[in-house]
Amino acid sequence: MCNFLTGINYSSSIIAVSETWVSDNEIKSLYNIPGYNLVCKGRDSRRGGGVGLNLKDGMNYSVRNGFENTQNCESLFTEVKHAYEKNTIVGVISRPPDGNVGDFNDELQVILDRISREGKWGFLAGDFNIDLLSHVSSSFKDNFENLLSSHCFYPTITYPTRVTDSTTTLIDNVFTNHYNLKLKSSIFETDISDHYPICVYCGETSVAVQTGADYDIFKNDTKTPNLLKFKNEIASYDWAEVYSERDPNSAFTTFHS
């Protein structure tokens, strides 16, 4: 891994690793990168699995317990602390291909609910073994995508991450709810693994933060009189034509027009 990182000449603040295939004792010797602090969780019960996070020296972080659930996935979470904005939850997740996707979605919802409830930014990286490029209808895939989007998490990778002679799939990703960053993502075509390594560069925030300067802040005024006015305006419209539609797309078109 060190040779690969040296070869791409790219410095990462956090490196997430899934499917380490080693125990806790072995992972520390194989995946410990100079200049980083390694947080890891190996699999001792059976072959395969294992996750780890390498965080660059000097980063202010703590390991977050209570997020992970090992019944349908392996995961590890840290909280990176920032001085001038809300903290960031960084997690690595590895879902085995033979696991129950429905149960995994239930566990993922608990994780997303907690991040949202705490009001923190989140980055969820790893091998989810759910192909976002698949054209085959699947309620599990649809529920997975709807679950993420309903919590304002979106994928940063949109191209295949695993390519074989017969398949092309997008099963590895980094999902985030951070909308203020100028993100740039990359996929490295290399045989270091049967999955392509992926990278997300988090540039400066797209919304500048000013300190000690006068600037305008716009927000909704949710005082009771304004809420009543809003409700009265909504009630004054005739919604019969929208309600009469049976197709949701037609209903939206009618509503929007």
C-alpha positions in Angstrom: 0.0 0.0 0.0 2.8 2.4 0.8 4.3 1.7 -2.7 1.0 2.5 -4.3 0.6 5.8 -2.3 4.1 6.8 -3.2 3.5 6.0 -6.9 0.4 8.2 -7.2 2.2 11.1 -5.5 -1.0 12.0 -3.6 -1.3 12.9 0.1 -4.5 11.9 1.8 -5.8 13.1 5.2 -7.7 9.8 5.8 -7.3 6.4 4.1 -10.1 3.9 4.5 -9.4 0.2 3.9 -12.0 -2.5 3.6 -11.6 -6.3 3.1 -8.2 -6.4 4.8 -8.5 -10.2 5.2 -6.3 -10.2 8.3 -6.8 -10.3 12.1 -6.4 -7.3 14.4 -2.7 -8.2 15.1 -1.8 -8.7 11.5 -3.6 -5.5 10.2 -1.4 -3.3 12.4 1.7 -4.6 10.7 0.4 -4.7 7.2 -1.7 -1.5 7.0 0.1 0.9 9.3 1.4 3.7 7.1 4.1 6.1 8.3 2.7 9.5 9.1 -0.7 8.1 10.0 -2.5 6.8 13.0 -4.2 3.4 12.3 -7.6 2.6 13.8 -8.6 -1.0 12.8 -11.0 -3.9 13.3 -10.0 -7.3 11.9 -12.1 -10.4 11.6 -11.0 -13.3 13.7 -14.1 -15.6 13.4 -13.7 -16.5 9.7 -11.8 -15.7 6.5 -12.0 -12.3 4.8 -13.4 -9.0 6.0 -11.7 -6.4 8.2 -11.8 -2.6 8.1 -9.4 0.1 9.0 -8.9 3.9 8.9 -5.5 5.7 8.7 -5.7 9.3 9.9 -2.9 11.7 9.3 -0.7 12.7 12.2 -1.9 15.8 13.9 -5.6 15.3 13.1 -7.9 15.8 16.1 -10.2 12.8 16.2 -11.8 10.2 18.5 -13.1 6.7 17.8 -16.9 6.6 17.9 -18.5 3.6 19.5 -22.1 2.7 19.1 -22.3 3.2 15.3 -21.1 -0.1 14.2 -23.2 -3.2 13.9 -21.4 -6.4 12.9 -24.4 -8.6 12.1 -24.7 -7.5 8.4 -21.6 -5.4 7.8 -18.3 -4.6 9.3 -17.7 -1.0 10.1 -15.6 1.5 12.0 -16.3 5.1 12.8 -14.3 8.1 14.0 -15.2 11.7 14.7 -12.9 14.4 13.3 -13.0 17.6 15.3 -12.9 21.0 13.7 -12.2 24.3 15.4 -14.6 26.5 13.4 -17.3 24.3 12.0 -19.3 21.2 13.0 -17.4 17.9 13.4 -17.3 15.2 10.8 -18.2 11.5 11.3 -15.9 9.4 9.1 -16.8 5.7 8.7 -15.6 2.7 6.7 -18.1 0.0 5.9 -17.7 -3.4 4.4 -20.9 -5.4 3.5 -20.3 -9.0 2.6 -21.9 -10.0 -0.8 -23.8 -12.9 0.9 -25.3 -10.7 3.6 -28.9 -9.7 3.9 -29.3 -6.4 2.1 -32.6 -5.6 3.8 -31.2 -6.0 7.2 -28.1 -4.0 6.2 -30.4 -1.1 5.1 -32.1 -1.2 8.5 -28.8 -0.9 10.2 -27.6 1.8 7.9 -30.7 3.8 8.7 -29.8 3.8 12.4 -26.3 5.1 11.5 -27.7 7.8 9.2 -30.3 8.8 11.8 -27.7 9.3 14.4 -25.4 11.4 12.2 -28.4 13.6 11.3 -29.6 13.8 14.9 -26.2 15.0 16.0 -26.1 17.5 13.2 -22.7 16.5 11.9 -21.1 16.2 8.5 -20.6 12.6 7.4 -18.4 10.6 5.1 -19.2 6.9 4.6 -16.6 5.0 2.6 -16.2 1.4 1.7 -17.3 -1.7 -0.2 -21.2 -1.8 0.0 -21.6 -4.6 -2.5 -24.7 -2.9 -4.0 -24.2 -2.1 -7.7 -25.4 1.5 -8.3 -25.1 0.9 -12.1 -27.3 -2.1 -12.2 -30.3 -1.9 -14.5 -32.0 -4.9 -12.8 -34.9 -3.8 -10.7 -34.3 -4.4 -7.0 -36.2 -3.0 -4.1 -33.1 -3.4 -1.9 -31.0 -1.2 -4.2 -33.8 1.3 -4.5 -34.2 1.4 -0.7 -30.5 1.8 -0.3 -30.4 4.8 -2.6 -33.6 6.3 -1.2 -32.3 5.9 2.4 -29.1 7.8 1.6 -30.8 10.5 -0.4 -33.4 11.0 2.3 -30.6 11.8 4.7 -29.0 14.1 2.2 -26.1 11.7 1.5 -25.0 11.5 -2.1 -22.3 9.3 -3.9 -19.1 10.9 -4.9 -18.2 8.1 -7.3 -20.3 7.5 -10.4 -18.1 5.2 -12.6 -17.3 1.4 -12.2 -15.0 0.4 -9.4 -14.8 -3.3 -10.1 -14.2 -4.6 -13.6 -13.9 -8.2 -14.7 -14.0 -10.0 -18.1 -17.8 -10.3 -17.7 -19.0 -7.6 -15.2 -18.7 -3.9 -14.6 -20.0 -2.7 -11.3 -20.1 0.3 -9.0 -20.0 -1.2 -5.5 -17.4 1.0 -3.8 -18.1 4.5 -2.9 -17.8 7.5 -0.6 -21.1 8.9 0.4 -21.3 12.3 2.1 -23.9 14.9 3.3 -21.3 17.7 3.1 -22.7 20.1 0.5 -20.3 23.0 1.2 -17.2 21.4 -0.1 -15.8 21.5 -3.6 -15.3 17.8 -4.1 -13.2 16.1 -6.8 -13.3 12.3 -7.0 -10.9 9.9 -8.7 -10.7 6.2 -9.6 -7.3 4.5 -9.9 -7.1 1.7 -12.4 -4.5 -0.6 -10.8 -4.1 -4.3 -10.0 -3.3 -3.7 -6.3 -6.7 -5.2 -5.7 -9.7 -6.7 -7.6 -11.4 -3.4 -6.7 -10.1 -0.1 -8.0 -9.0 2.3 -5.2 -11.1 5.5 -5.1 -10.2 8.9 -3.8 -12.2 12.0 -2.9 -10.5 15.4 -2.6 -12.3 17.8 -0.3 -11.3 21.3 -1.4 -12.1 24.6 0.3 -15.7 25.2 1.2 -17.8 26.7 -1.6 -19.4 29.0 1.0 -16.8 31.4 2.4 -16.8 31.9 6.2 -16.1 35.4 7.3 -14.8 36.3 10.7 -15.1 39.7 12.2 -16.8 41.2 9.2 -20.2 42.5 8.5 -22.3 40.4 6.1 -26.0 39.5 5.6 -27.5 36.2 6.7 -30.8 35.2 5.2 -33.1 32.7 6.9 -36.7 31.8 7.1 -38.7 33.7 9.6 -40.8 31.0 11.4 -42.6 33.2 13.8 -46.3 32.2 14.4 -47.9 35.0 12.2 -45.7 34.1 9.3 -46.5 30.4 9.6 -50.2 31.1 9.7 -49.9 33.3 6.6 -48.1 30.5 4.8 -50.7 27.9 5.8 -53.5 30.2 4.7 -51.8 30.7 1.3 -51.4 27.0 0.9 -55.1 26.4 1.8 -56.3 29.0 -0.7 -55.1 26.9 -3.7 -57.4 24.3 -5.4 -55.6 21.0 -5.1 -58.3 18.9 -6.7 -56.5 18.6 -10.1 -53.4 17.4 -8.4 -55.2 14.9 -6.1 -57.1 13.5 -9.1 -53.9 12.3 -10.8 -52.9 8.6 -10.1 -49.5 8.8 -11.6 -47.0 10.6 -9.3 -45.0 12.1 -12.3 -48.2 13.5 -13.8 -49.2 14.8 -10.4 -45.9 16.6 -10.0 -46.2 18.1 -13.5 -49.6 19.4 -12.6 -48.4 20.7 -9.3 -45.4 22.4 -10.9 -47.4 24.1 -13.6 
